[in-house]
């Protein structure tokens, strides 16, 4: 190692008061190499930290507290006094029965099984509405952001619990507290000699540095681990070992004996170079608690509301009386449903909602310009982080407000249309039931969750030709790839049925009902979608062009609308298969 390392030059400059992560409790001892603590070559680094939160009236008292009072030697535990007074675990007492602070990390002793656990204060967990996942605490309301985390060693012992300062100060503001940290850093290296080493020229010293206290100490290993020793042993002489139940009487000079010995132990050769740094600091809040207390968020975005690009603050739109709509690129849908806890739900052919697991829905409509239009108030009442997601996709008004959205929100006469995505899955379910009823077989090898699968089979995933091909792949995955080939072969009368794939087998079942030409016409979009799926892996422009025509896609339209056509036409084919197999015969 070098001088900067042992002098902790960079580390002492750092302050947790402006860091992203703040340690609430730490005991991290890291060693390098295989050398033992008494041997030359031993290198170690230790970081320890303790913390307690204090209200303003006790800040002056807390200023006197340091490492010996707040560090890892201090542990938050409950205590019951014999006079009936009880000190709960979250109270920090400077003197007995005088609580002046709040503990954020509890120490839970594990009797019988051994060890201790560190516990993040449940009040903080519940106030910030966190859930624990593995070794992290996340906040679902903010896209499952990691708020706090713990680090354990190989034996399962706690080394660290830390929290993001942004969330910590929100909690502190709600409770009117300030957090006092006290931490200690130590670095050690054993060298054969200082002369000729990286530490040559250094001398023992102590100084005030970076609002803390630093000490450098260089001693011989003999002084540290050698030196004189003494032992003293005292024992009783009045025990009769033959007695069945011996009882010791009072201790006296005539029933005790003792011996004493001493000597000198020669320690190992070498020099121990050691540096230590102690520091105390405050983590103060900013008098604002958006999450816990519900204060007005000052970081809310602005949204475009006029065709000339005029923007207004989100807070201005946070009223049902504003009466405005906002326009967004459709990419916002995949941005949100790609996040945990969000899903896409359809109401009509052109309206739907982004739904969170909390039950909140953001109702949207698709307009003639393929943009999402949303009532401004529905956006303004979202959580701040989600508003920023929407703001990133916000555009000036274009293509008017979605007609079907206005029909629902203004005229209170929702359209009676249906989304092509839902039509596809409903058609598959109807076909499946028809096969089970008429043939007594399962059409599909395995079941899927329609709502979950519909998140991937969506027009919103189409932004270019490559994503259109991927959409075709998803459609084939939920339709053709699930077909029960074994049962379809039993129903098929084709001469080469053992060589046919899933689509051809299902088509052959239909051929027996309506003839070759009609069956080929009905299956056209499904076959085209399958060719597009193959094109996703091995794209050639001519083959893709032929497949697009077979599906019935108008390439002059936007990719969003091409995706809509793809889903609709495949769904329509599935519906016609069921209609012709199990319903009345009609011409296409």
Buried (B, 14 or more C-beta within 10 A) or exposed (E): BEBEBBBBEEBBEEBBEEEEBBBBBBBBEEBEEEBEEBEBBBBBBBBBBBBBBBBEEBBEBBEEBBBEBBBBEBBBBEEEEEEEEEBEBBBBEBEEEEBBBBBBBBBEEEEEEEEBBBBBBEEBBEBBEBEEEEEBBBBBBBBBBBBBBBEEEEEEEBBBBBBBBEBBBBBBBBBEBBBBBBBBBBBBBBBEEBEEBBBEEBEEEEEEBBEBBBBBBBEBBBEBBBEEEEEEEEEEEEEEEEEEEEEEEEEEEEBEEEEEEEEEEEBBEBBBBBBBBBBBBBBBBEEBBBBBEEBEBEEBBBBBBEEEEEBBEBEBBBEEEBEBBBBBBBBBBBBBBEBEBBBBBBBBBBBBBBBBEEEBBBBBBBBEBBBBBBBBBBBBBBBBBBBBBBBEBBBBBEEBBBBBBBBBBEEEEBBEEBBBBBBBBBBBEBBBEBBEEEBEEBBBEEEBEBEEBBBBBBBBBBBEBEBBBBBBBBBBBBBBBBBBBEBBBEBBEBEEBEEBEBBBBBBBBBBEEBEEEBBEBBBBBBBBBBBBBBBBEEEEEEBBEBBBEBBBBEEEEBBBBBBBBBBBBBBBBBBBBBBBBBEEEEEE
